Amino acid sequence: MSIEIGELASNGIIPGLAAVLVGNDQASEVYVRSKARAFEKLNCFSETFRLNEDAKEFEVISLIHQLNQDSKFHGILVQLPLPKHLDSQKILSEVSPKKDVDGFHPVNLGSLLEGNPNFIPCTPNGIIEILKYYKIKTEGKHAVIVGRSNIVGKPMFALLAQKMEMGNATVTICHTRTRDISYFTKQADIIIAASGVPELITGKMIKEGVDIIDVGINRVDDDSEKGYHLVGDVDFDGVQAIAGSVTPVPGGVGVMTITMLLSNTVKSAKRSMENC
């Protein structure tokens, strides 16, 4: 990717990301800072636009429309979750599909579902790269996704089921209305845990040799100086001796999510150069 960034710079183009942050969510603040550091490290540009917790919907949409027209930004990120009084789906649909580097616009999600992806959502894309790097084959395997969000679960289903190199899997999605999640996870060759429930997946719920991707990152209160520690959606210690592999939390999928955001922004910047 650094070669592509260098080529863009030689043509006077610096990949730029606009991050829209509404409110004072601490986890969102940390995440946006991490993204900014990653961009700066690779000589890319990012700027965070902050709005108050009580910002009106039209204010957020007006800002997005301005950013859609600003040529120095090749990607626009609306940091989730938004305050409850805002319609996330409506706001995300106002981002130009050409700058939707998070891959959440209905046009980009539709393109993904039909097998012709434009921008792939960053976390699912990062998971695919992890599977590819560790040579974990998906073809003919049973992949069980625990969680059905538009951010992870649904696009992950679309990717793993596609006729592509890291697809061709039989895919099951479990969620809060699934009666017995362990019935499905015990059959899985690959588990994608994205439920948002701390340590939901235990050693009793898996078969030997399963490959587990833990997307969750949850704060659990404790008596430490910080007052909390981070855990995933998987009981890491409980599954480690049984699973073939399991990603750590923190330091696993989260790192790849930021990398894919950068990759999508570079991709958008290259397109802007081609369209000049």
Phi, psi and omega per residue, in radians:
M1 nan -0.579 -3.125
S2 -1.099 -0.553 3.088
I3 -1.140 -0.765 3.123
E4 -1.101 -0.701 3.123
I5 -1.120 -0.704 3.101
G6 -1.109 -0.721 3.110
E7 -1.111 -0.706 3.100
L8 -1.117 -0.757 -3.130
A9 -1.074 -0.647 3.129
S10 -1.154 -0.320 3.077
N11 -1.794 0.238 3.068
G12 1.367 0.352 -3.112
I13 -2.045 2.138 3.070
I14 -1.923 2.024 3.129
P15 -0.949 2.211 -3.048
G16 -2.177 2.405 3.133
L17 -2.112 2.306 2.995
A18 -1.829 2.119 3.107
A19 -1.856 2.165 3.133
V20 -1.763 2.074 -3.081
L21 -2.119 2.030 -3.121
V22 -1.897 2.111 3.127
G23 1.616 -2.910 -3.002
N24 -2.190 0.602 3.130
D25 -1.110 2.139 -3.039
Q26 -1.113 -0.744 -3.139
A27 -1.099 -0.684 3.117
S28 -1.133 -0.700 3.108
E29 -1.049 -0.793 3.134
V30 -1.089 -0.746 -3.094
Y31 -1.134 -0.765 -3.136
V32 -1.136 -0.685 3.098
R33 -1.122 -0.691 3.117
S34 -1.092 -0.732 3.111
K35 -1.105 -0.753 -3.139
A36 -1.061 -0.740 3.128
R37 -1.110 -0.721 -3.137
A38 -1.110 -0.712 3.125
F39 -1.158 -0.786 -3.124
E40 -1.092 -0.680 -3.111
K41 -1.053 -0.563 -3.114
L42 -1.822 0.381 3.071
N43 1.064 0.622 3.007
C44 -1.865 3.059 -2.994
F45 -2.098 2.375 3.031
S46 -2.492 2.607 3.104
E47 -2.466 2.379 -3.132
T48 -1.796 2.252 3.108
F49 -1.890 2.010 -3.050
R50 -1.791 2.365 3.041
L51 -2.156 2.655 -3.109
N52 -1.151 2.752 3.128
E53 -0.941 -0.612 -3.087
D54 -1.668 0.325 -3.135
A55 -0.994 2.458 3.112
K56 -1.374 2.736 -3.123
E57 -1.026 -0.732 -3.106
F58 -1.148 -0.495 3.111
E59 -1.190 -0.749 3.127
V60 -1.137 -0.788 -3.122
I61 -1.136 -0.694 3.108
S62 -1.061 -0.741 3.101
L63 -1.094 -0.768 3.141
I64 -1.069 -0.723 3.119
H65 -1.079 -0.673 3.084
Q66 -1.099 -0.755 -3.117
L67 -1.203 -0.572 3.076
N68 -1.009 -0.579 -3.064
Q69 -1.616 -0.131 -3.065
D70 -1.550 1.952 -3.012
S71 -1.219 -0.280 -3.133
K72 -1.347 -0.241 3.093
F73 -1.836 2.098 3.129
H74 -1.671 -0.278 3.108
G75 -2.415 2.546 3.076
I76 -2.184 2.229 3.127
L77 -2.053 2.112 2.989
V78 -1.709 1.922 -3.048
Q79 -1.221 2.200 3.101
L80 -1.798 2.654 0.058
P81 -1.419 2.615 2.999
L82 -1.491 2.758 3.038
P83 -0.933 2.625 -2.970
K84 -1.090 -0.422 -3.102
H85 -1.368 -0.104 -3.130
L86 -1.765 2.488 3.118
D87 -1.520 1.719 -3.059
S88 -1.006 -0.776 -3.082
Q89 -1.088 -0.742 3.127
K90 -1.127 -0.760 -3.106
I91 -1.175 -0.755 3.129
L92 -1.094 -0.562 -3.118
S93 -1.283 -0.198 3.104
E94 -1.463 -0.262 3.074
V95 -1.236 2.343 3.101
S96 -1.021 2.289 3.092
P97 -0.972 -0.454 3.137
K98 -1.284 -0.344 -3.140
K99 -2.011 0.138 -3.072
D100 -1.410 1.248 -3.048
V101 -1.273 -0.183 3.020
D102 -1.469 -0.265 3.078
G103 1.283 0.457 -3.065
F104 -1.757 -0.137 -3.138
H105 -1.160 2.475 -3.135
P106 -0.937 -0.596 3.115
V107 -1.122 -0.772 -3.115
N108 -1.268 -0.619 3.074
L109 -1.166 -0.648 3.091
G110 -1.146 -0.725 3.107
S111 -1.092 -0.658 3.100
L112 -1.118 -0.772 -3.087
L113 -1.131 -0.601 -3.133
E114 -1.452 -0.004 3.072
G115 1.539 0.297 3.129
N116 -2.260 1.145 -2.968
P117 -1.163 2.526 3.024
N118 -1.738 -1.452 2.981
F119 -1.825 2.112 3.112
I120 -1.524 2.303 3.090
P121 -0.850 2.437 -2.873
C122 -1.126 -0.749 -3.118
T123 -1.164 -0.871 3.060
P124 -1.014 -0.683 3.119
N125 -1.112 -0.705 3.096
G126 -1.122 -0.646 3.100
I127 -1.115 -0.743 3.098
I128 -1.038 -0.730 3.139
E129 -1.149 -0.636 3.081
I130 -1.113 -0.825 3.118
L131 -1.036 -0.722 -3.121
K132 -1.162 -0.791 -3.076
Y133 -1.089 -0.707 -3.100
Y134 -1.616 0.192 3.053
K135 0.963 0.723 3.068
I136 -1.573 1.872 -3.058
K137 -1.261 2.490 3.131
T138 -1.919 -0.394 -3.066
E139 -1.085 2.191 3.125
G140 1.336 -0.026 -3.123
K141 -1.529 2.786 3.042
H142 -1.710 1.941 3.119
A143 -1.800 2.231 3.116
V144 -1.972 2.132 3.112
I145 -1.808 2.191 3.119
V146 -1.822 1.742 -3.060
G147 2.267 2.418 -3.048
R148 -2.198 0.516 -3.110
S149 -1.223 2.792 3.040
N150 -1.240 -0.309 -3.093
I151 -1.438 -0.689 -3.074
V152 -2.186 -1.080 -2.941
G153 -0.992 -0.949 -3.067
K154 -1.173 -0.855 3.093
P155 -1.131 -0.531 3.086
M156 -1.124 -0.714 3.067
F157 -1.009 -0.834 -3.107
A158 -1.058 -0.707 -3.121
L159 -1.199 -0.843 -3.056
L160 -1.214 -0.439 -3.123
A161 -1.540 -0.179 -3.077
Q162 -1.223 2.756 2.980
K163 -1.424 1.452 -3.115
M164 -2.630 2.993 -3.053
E165 -0.936 -0.842 -3.118
M166 -1.806 0.682 3.096
G167 -2.239 -2.435 3.107
N168 1.026 0.494 3.084
A169 -1.670 2.777 2.909
T170 -1.556 2.135 -2.942
V171 -2.049 2.291 3.041
T172 -2.058 2.339 3.038
I173 -1.889 2.213 3.017
C174 -1.891 2.704 -3.084
H175 -2.730 -2.956 -3.020
T176 -1.130 -0.370 3.134
R177 -1.688 0.031 3.068
T178 -1.246 2.227 -3.002
R179 -1.184 -0.754 -3.083
D180 -2.448 1.568 -3.076
I181 -1.047 -0.651 -3.086
S182 -1.107 -0.465 3.090
Y183 -1.012 -0.679 -3.107
F184 -1.494 -0.728 -3.096
T185 -1.146 -0.508 3.107
K186 -1.195 -0.337 3.112
Q187 -1.597 -0.199 -2.931
A188 -1.325 2.440 2.929
D189 -1.539 -0.513 3.110
I190 -2.362 2.327 3.053
I191 -2.077 2.252 2.999
I192 -1.894 1.892 -3.079
A193 -1.682 1.924 -3.095
A194 -2.480 0.876 -3.052
S195 -1.633 -0.416 -3.043
G196 1.366 0.249 3.121
V197 -1.912 2.080 -3.080
P198 -0.991 2.195 3.012
E199 0.915 0.689 3.135
L200 -1.129 -0.732 -3.080
I201 -1.510 2.030 -3.111
T202 -1.937 3.012 3.133
G203 -1.065 -0.487 -3.133
K204 -1.305 -0.177 -3.041
M205 -1.804 0.098 -3.036
I206 -2.270 2.821 3.036
K207 -1.778 2.823 -3.106
E208 -1.113 2.348 3.059
G209 1.556 -0.031 -3.128
V210 -1.143 2.521 3.060
D211 -1.706 2.215 -3.022
I212 -2.075 2.232 3.014
I213 -1.882 2.039 -3.092
D214 -1.748 1.904 -3.112
V215 -1.547 -0.385 -3.009
G216 -1.186 2.607 2.969
I217 -2.545 1.893 -2.970
N218 -2.205 2.428 3.058
R219 -1.493 2.252 3.066
V220 -2.121 2.140 -3.115
D221 -1.128 2.500 3.071
D222 -2.619 -2.979 -3.087
D223 -1.733 0.264 -3.133
S224 -1.280 3.055 3.128
E225 -1.070 -0.676 3.109
K226 -1.277 -0.487 -3.136
G227 1.592 0.038 3.125
Y228 -2.842 2.882 2.950
H229 -2.406 2.845 -3.081
L230 -1.745 2.365 3.038
V231 -2.347 2.800 3.102
G232 -1.602 -2.869 3.060
D233 -1.525 0.030 -3.103
V234 -2.106 2.402 3.015
D235 -1.308 1.568 -2.988
F236 -0.964 -0.874 -3.123
D237 -1.122 -0.634 -3.082
G238 -1.277 -0.448 -3.094
V239 -1.778 -0.285 -2.959
Q240 -1.001 -0.677 -3.088
A241 -1.369 -0.218 -3.086
I242 -1.817 -0.751 -3.066
A243 -1.223 2.680 3.026
G244 -1.257 -0.629 3.086
S245 -2.793 2.707 3.081
V246 -2.663 2.341 -3.140
T247 -1.382 2.546 -3.119
P248 -1.440 2.802 2.997
V249 -2.354 2.179 -0.099
P250 -1.368 3.099 3.032
G251 1.768 0.025 -3.127
G252 -1.823 -1.723 -3.076
V253 -1.119 -0.611 -3.102
G254 -0.989 -0.720 3.118
V255 -1.099 -0.725 -3.127
M256 -1.213 -0.556 3.107
T257 -1.054 -0.793 3.128
I258 -1.161 -0.687 3.119
T259 -1.070 -0.726 -3.139
M260 -1.229 -0.555 3.045
L261 -1.090 -0.767 3.090
L262 -1.103 -0.754 3.130
S263 -1.058 -0.760 3.133
N264 -1.151 -0.634 3.129
T265 -1.182 -0.707 3.073
V266 -1.105 -0.723 3.099
K267 -1.035 -0.756 3.115
S268 -1.156 -0.684 3.121
A269 -1.123 -0.698 3.099
K270 -1.086 -0.692 3.118
R271 -1.133 -0.653 3.140
S272 -1.119 -0.629 3.112
M273 -1.180 -0.724 -3.126
E274 -1.158 -0.470 -3.094
N275 -1.595 -0.017 -3.141
C276 -1.221 nan nan
